[in-house]
């Protein structure tokens, strides 16, 4: 990116929030900004000495900044398969948890869920008789709660409260979910 180029910063209008859904308090609008309703819904910054923000249409092609927080809570209730498809269409996949650090990051996201559980990308294969992460990660960490079952059409959800333990749930139940 060169100086004088507008770049997407991930802020969009729906009462202005970041692309990960969080609210913001820091603002650096250019002096021409007015917060009047319009069809323009994304924020951009100019890489020049002012670094000010302006709004434009979200469909405008511009360079962008990547955000390092890879875990995104989706506050919509979907079945496990619907959640998997949503994550694969809009992000990468349903989340895999491979360490205690990742478990803590996911717990932090899950506390804002609107359902008692959030779907994870862990699933049981009846044919092969084992659990696997749909992202092909190795199962190197677990946080199972009591009553884990190895049954067909079961996937794993994490409690959004309590000890944030993992539980098996029928695939057709609907919960929020976490993508990466």
C-alpha positions in Angstrom: 0.0 0.0 0.0 1.3 3.4 -0.9 0.6 6.7 0.8 -2.6 8.4 -0.3 -4.4 5.0 -0.7 -7.7 4.3 1.0 -7.8 1.0 2.9 -10.6 -0.9 4.5 -10.3 -1.0 8.3 -13.1 -3.4 9.1 -15.6 -1.0 10.5 -19.1 -1.1 9.1 -22.4 0.7 9.7 -25.1 -1.1 11.6 -24.7 1.4 14.4 -21.0 1.3 13.5 -19.2 -1.7 14.8 -16.1 -3.7 13.9 -16.3 -6.6 11.4 -16.0 -9.0 14.4 -19.1 -7.5 15.9 -17.5 -5.6 18.7 -18.4 -1.9 19.5 -15.8 0.8 19.3 -14.9 3.9 21.2 -11.9 5.3 19.3 -12.9 7.5 16.4 -10.9 9.3 13.8 -13.4 10.6 11.2 -12.3 13.2 8.7 -13.7 16.7 9.2 -16.3 16.2 6.5 -17.9 13.2 8.2 -21.5 13.4 9.3 -23.3 10.5 10.8 -26.4 10.9 8.7 -28.1 7.7 7.4 -26.8 6.7 4.0 -26.4 3.6 1.8 -22.6 3.8 2.4 -21.8 1.3 5.1 -18.1 0.7 5.5 -15.2 2.8 7.0 -11.9 3.4 5.3 -8.7 5.1 6.3 -6.3 7.1 4.2 -2.7 6.1 4.6 -1.3 9.7 4.6 -0.2 12.0 7.4 -3.8 12.4 8.7 -4.8 8.7 8.8 -8.5 9.9 9.0 -11.5 7.7 8.3 -14.3 8.2 5.8 -17.3 6.1 4.7 -17.9 4.5 1.4 -19.9 1.6 -0.1 -18.8 -1.8 1.2 -18.7 -3.1 -2.4 -15.8 -0.7 -3.2 -12.6 -2.5 -4.0 -9.8 -1.4 -1.7 -6.8 -2.9 0.1 -7.5 -4.0 3.7 -6.0 -4.6 7.1 -6.1 -8.1 8.6 -7.3 -8.5 12.1 -5.3 -11.0 14.2 -8.2 -12.3 16.2 -9.1 -15.5 14.4 -12.1 -16.7 16.5 -15.5 -15.2 15.5 -18.6 -15.9 17.6 -21.7 -16.1 15.4 -24.8 -15.2 17.4 -27.2 -17.2 15.3 -28.7 -20.5 16.2 -28.0 -23.2 13.6 -27.7 -27.0 13.5 -24.1 -28.3 13.5 -24.2 -28.9 9.7 -25.6 -25.4 9.1 -22.9 -23.9 11.3 -20.2 -25.9 9.5 -21.5 -24.7 6.1 -21.8 -21.1 7.3 -18.2 -21.1 8.6 -16.8 -22.6 5.4 -18.7 -20.2 3.2 -17.9 -17.0 5.2 -14.7 -17.8 7.1 -12.6 -20.9 7.1 -14.1 -23.6 9.3 -15.8 -24.4 12.6 -13.3 -23.8 15.4 -10.8 -26.5 16.6 -9.4 -26.2 20.1 -5.9 -27.7 20.4 -4.6 -26.2 23.6 -5.5 -24.6 26.9 -4.7 -21.2 25.5 -7.1 -21.7 22.6 -9.7 -23.0 25.1 -9.4 -19.8 27.0 -9.8 -17.6 23.9 -12.9 -19.6 22.9 -14.3 -19.3 26.4 -13.9 -15.5 26.2 -15.9 -15.4 22.9 -18.5 -17.9 24.2 -19.5 -15.8 27.2 -21.2 -13.4 24.7 -23.3 -16.2 23.1 -27.1 -16.1 23.2 -27.4 -19.9 23.5 -26.3 -22.2 26.4 -23.8 -23.9 24.2 -21.6 -23.1 21.1 -20.9 -25.6 18.4 -17.2 -26.7 17.9 -15.7 -28.4 14.9 -15.4 -31.8 16.7 -17.5 -34.7 15.4 -17.9 -38.4 15.9 -17.5 -40.8 13.0 -19.7 -43.9 13.4 -18.0 -45.7 10.5 -14.5 -45.2 11.8 -15.4 -45.2 15.6 -13.4 -42.1 16.5 -13.7 -38.3 17.2 -12.1 -35.9 14.7 -11.7 -32.1 14.1 -13.3 -31.2 10.8 -10.3 -28.9 10.2 -8.0 -32.0 10.3 -6.3 -30.7 13.5 -4.9 -33.4 15.7 -6.8 -34.0 19.0 -4.2 -32.9 21.4 -6.3 -31.2 24.0 -9.8 -32.0 25.4 -12.1 -30.5 28.0 -14.8 -33.1 28.3 -17.6 -32.7 30.8 -19.4 -35.8 32.3 -21.6 -38.0 30.1 -19.5 -38.0 26.9 -21.1 -40.4 24.5 -19.7 -42.0 21.3 -22.9 -42.1 19.2 -23.9 -41.5 15.6 -25.1 -38.0 14.6 -23.4 -36.4 17.6 -21.1 -33.4 17.6 -19.4 -31.3 20.3 -20.6 -28.1 21.8 -19.0 -26.1 24.6 -20.9 -24.7 27.6 -21.1 -20.9 27.4 -21.1 -20.7 31.2 -19.9 -22.8 34.2 -16.6 -24.6 33.4 -17.0 -24.2 29.7 -16.8 -28.0 29.3 -17.4 -29.9 26.1 -20.5 -31.9 25.7 -22.0 -34.2 23.0 -25.1 -32.9 21.4 -27.4 -34.2 18.6 -26.5 -32.5 15.3 -30.0 -31.2 14.8 -30.1 -29.0 17.9 -29.5 -25.3 17.2 -26.8 -23.2 19.0 -24.5 -20.3 18.3 -21.1 -21.3 17.0 -17.5 -20.1 16.6 -15.7 -19.8 13.2 -12.1 -19.2 12.4 
